[in-house]
């Protein structure tokens, strides 16, 4: 049987401490709070008030703190609508209530003469069948953390609660439905909706008219629908209703379907990308004109 030689451990010098003992003796590094998180929330809100909707979307994807502040601050939610004091905003027309800035606004006179509606910033939707499968937002800034193509930054906002905010300015809705507020001169033209719940002021309504843009032409379709001027009419609800109920019109005007469908390598249907925006001063001045057109950016997504 072979003999086994057991070597004695190498003696350590008197001033050498084992590595495990060194780790135990060393104090843990202090846990420091990032300087950004030490700033009071009021300062964050003040900074956020200077951001456009596109910049707010970009900032909401940087960290949890900024996201929570942008989503839950009542002051910042108000900043996502045009300012309103004693009369309606003239952004869409003198008789149109203020709408959420996530829907960009373009002049009626110029949209019909452009192949691509400029600027390209605004809301873009992925449509499959008769429903919206995804929402993206385009900005003309390359400094964000979204996908970029041709100087346009593209953000996936499908789960962002900006889309679940009211289409119409809550400040204006509250003023219009308040007994204490004197109606502005155009109050009677806003609509004739009736509140069936009883005991409250009538809920004002407004008529939305669908326009479609195909190449250099814009058309007024026969599709229209009345929506309440309250917080139940969200941006997501309005766009979803248009896609679902105006499907035949959008197919007829070649906005999506057929050759416009994006397909994968195996021929699977990825849907169609469309842009949605508002029209300033349409022919029917008491309607809110919502325009839908094909998006040129589906290939990057």
C-alpha angles and dihedrals in degrees: 000000000000117000119239119219115211112202119216115242116268107259116245122227116253093249096047117100119197114257094241090054091050091056092050093049095049115092116239114255112259117260106242126198114231110253091240091064094052092065112100116255090242090064091050090051091049091052091047092054089069093056124098119231090262091052091047089054090050092046092049089064096053101075142343094254095055091044092053093047094049094046100043106033109105090204092055092046088056090051089063089073130064112265116266130189121157101341137035121276116267091213094106097018138306093278100042124098119236115271135202114284092227085083106067120221125226133183116259091219094059105033094071093057099051127085089207119027108241133248094038096210117116145070124336126184136198110224124198116178108318099336141070111251098182146000128218132178125217124210131176092230123101093191095084131089098249129101114286134213129165092346093310120118115211122203128192104229099164091123098034112117092220084089090057093057121102118280090217123056109269089213091058093043091052092048093048094049097041119104089209095058120082109231116248117243094269096048094109093054095057096086147284104253119155125218109227095189091078131218097059138083116280113274108241118229135201131203118239116202123198119229124183128204120207114179108309096345132083123199135194108227129206092246117107136147138184118239128190119252094233139092093272089075100078128179090247092051094051095049093043091051092050093050093046101042101031095047094118093052092049091050092046092053092047094244092137139354131063113030091005093067114106111227134192129230091276094047096258116157111252093175132237129292117224135178121227124198142146129257122228116223102356120188091265099058095192094057128082105233115214113190126201125193138162117276121233093204104068092105094068094056 
